[in-house]
Amino acid sequence: MKLPKLPAPPLPPSFKPSPNRPGQTPPRKPLEQLQEAGISAVDWVDERTSLSGGLRWTMFRKVPKGTNWFYTLGSACMFAFLSQAVTGVFLAMYYRPDAAGGAYESVRHLTNEVFLGEFVRGMHRWGSTVMVILVFLHMARTFFFGAYKYPRELNWVIGVVLLILTMTMSFTGYLLPFDQRSFWATVVGVNINGTGPIVGPFLSDFLRGGAEFGATTLSRFYAIHMMLVPGALGAMMAAHLYLVAKLGTTAPPWLKAPVPEELKTERV
């Protein structure tokens, strides 16, 4: 015999949703509440720092017609630098700048035993090569597009300084594994620097930290690679981006600016 289905017991009044009164807004969804909380936090920070004006001035600007993928090389260089900075911090957590076997052993331990150590080191190693290539391509695009002309001469000079700093960071980082290849390659590079006129011998002594290669050389290269060059790169990149936002972007050379009618002269 099939028993009849009993009705569900009524809910207490406190558990029942209250009906919306006339003029009352319906309850908001959790996602809407989260968005409103984020907007309120941003407004709180902006009220005390006034950062929105600077960000709006930097991000929302006019771009000339005809821009293409060549104009993304500068942003690619910045992304490569940020990738190098992040992976370099993780590598520095395990690296020991000790010439008496500590540097090589720390790199071996990082590569073979640390979780994802080989992956992070590979990103940093190949990322340095990618960054050098991107900087050269960006400089070539700027030169062939004529973006170094008035009023952007200062930005071109800053770009040349960024190129030199990028090469310096790549050169100083090559010695850090302190194996046979990196050691002798650095010896050759420092000796080449020593052949320069006037400042060459002083530059070689500064890089070596003395007359011969040793523990001081490795510590000096590590300090230059980790602190001196990245700080200078960050400052120069900030100035570079400021001038790009202030002066604008140049149009491609194959596009000609329209001539106003009042400037056109009739041919006789």
Secondary structure, 3 states (H helix, E strand, C coil): CCCCCCCCCCCCHHHCCCCCCCCCCCCCCHHHHHHHHHHHHHHHHHHHHCHHHHHHHHHCCCCCCCCCHHHHHHHHHHHHHHHHHHHHHHHHCCCCCCCCCHHHHHHHHHHHCCCCHHHHHHHHHHHHHHHHHHHHHHHHHHHHCCCCCCCCHHHHHHHHHHHHHHHHHHHHHHCCCCCHHHHHHHHHHHHHHHCCCCCHHHHHHHHHCCCCCCHHHHHHHHHHHHHHHHHHHHHHHHHHHHHHHHHCCCCCCCCCCCCCHHHCCCCC
